[in-house]
């Protein structure tokens, strides 16, 4: 494996990471933004108000998106194994 192939594998790994974690992080961002806006409008500064809804949304989104995330990771793993076999 030369430098170009190593960089390509790293680039693919980062892209797969963004595809799998991106939707969950986006949902957490939207919920956090909505809670922050609610806190600013109502002057409620309760610290636990931000954590509990975000944890619930992240847990629910991981449960819903788990098949998609596993399929992306499986495709990437097969791609890596194919590259390893091609080297040998």
C-alpha positions as CSV (number, residue, x, y, z in Angstrom):
1,X,0.0,0.0,0.0
2,X,1.5,3.3,-1.0
3,X,0.8,6.8,0.4
4,X,-2.1,7.5,-2.0
5,X,-4.0,4.4,-1.1
6,X,-3.4,5.1,2.7
7,X,-4.7,8.6,2.2
8,X,-7.7,7.3,0.3
9,X,-8.5,4.8,3.1
10,X,-8.3,7.6,5.7
11,X,-10.5,9.8,3.6
12,X,-13.1,7.0,3.2
13,X,-12.9,6.4,7.0
14,X,-13.6,10.0,7.8
15,X,-16.5,10.1,5.3
16,X,-18.1,7.0,6.7
17,X,-17.7,8.4,10.2
18,X,-19.5,11.6,9.1
19,X,-22.2,9.6,7.5
20,X,-22.8,7.5,10.6
21,X,-22.4,10.1,13.3
22,X,-23.6,13.1,11.4
23,X,-27.4,12.5,11.6
24,X,-27.3,11.8,15.3
25,X,-25.2,14.9,16.0
26,X,-27.4,17.0,13.8
27,X,-30.5,16.0,15.8
28,X,-28.7,16.7,19.1
29,X,-27.7,20.1,17.7
30,X,-31.3,20.9,16.7
31,X,-32.7,19.9,20.1
32,X,-29.9,21.8,22.0
33,X,-30.6,24.9,19.9
34,X,-34.4,24.6,20.6
35,X,-33.8,24.2,24.3
36,X,-31.4,27.1,24.4
37,X,-33.9,29.3,22.6
38,X,-36.6,28.2,25.1
39,X,-34.4,28.9,28.0
40,X,-33.5,32.4,26.6
41,X,-37.2,33.2,26.0
42,X,-38.4,32.0,29.4
43,X,-35.3,33.0,31.5
44,X,-35.2,29.4,32.9
45,X,-31.6,28.6,33.5
46,X,-31.9,25.0,34.7
47,X,-28.7,23.0,33.8
48,X,-30.5,19.6,33.7
49,X,-33.0,20.9,31.2
50,X,-30.5,20.7,28.4
51,X,-29.1,17.3,29.2
52,X,-32.2,15.1,29.6
53,X,-33.9,15.9,26.3
54,X,-30.7,15.7,24.3
55,X,-29.9,12.3,25.8
56,X,-33.4,11.0,25.0
57,X,-33.2,12.3,21.4
58,X,-29.7,10.9,20.9
59,X,-30.8,7.5,22.2
60,X,-34.0,7.5,20.1
61,X,-32.1,8.6,17.0
62,X,-29.5,5.9,17.5
63,X,-32.2,3.3,17.8
64,X,-33.9,4.5,14.6
65,X,-30.8,5.0,12.6
66,X,-28.9,1.9,13.7
67,X,-29.7,-0.2,10.6
68,X,-28.4,2.6,8.4
69,X,-25.3,3.0,10.5
70,X,-24.6,-0.7,10.5
71,X,-25.0,-1.0,6.8
72,X,-22.6,1.9,6.2
73,X,-20.0,0.4,8.6
74,X,-20.5,-3.0,7.0
75,X,-19.9,-1.6,3.5
76,X,-16.8,0.1,4.7
77,X,-15.5,-3.0,6.4
78,X,-16.0,-5.1,3.2
79,X,-14.2,-2.4,1.2
80,X,-11.2,-2.5,3.6
81,X,-11.1,-6.3,3.6
82,X,-11.2,-6.3,-0.2
83,X,-8.2,-3.9,-0.3
84,X,-6.3,-6.1,2.2
85,X,-7.0,-9.2,0.0
86,X,-5.9,-7.3,-3.1
87,X,-2.6,-6.5,-1.4
88,X,-1.9,-10.2,-0.6
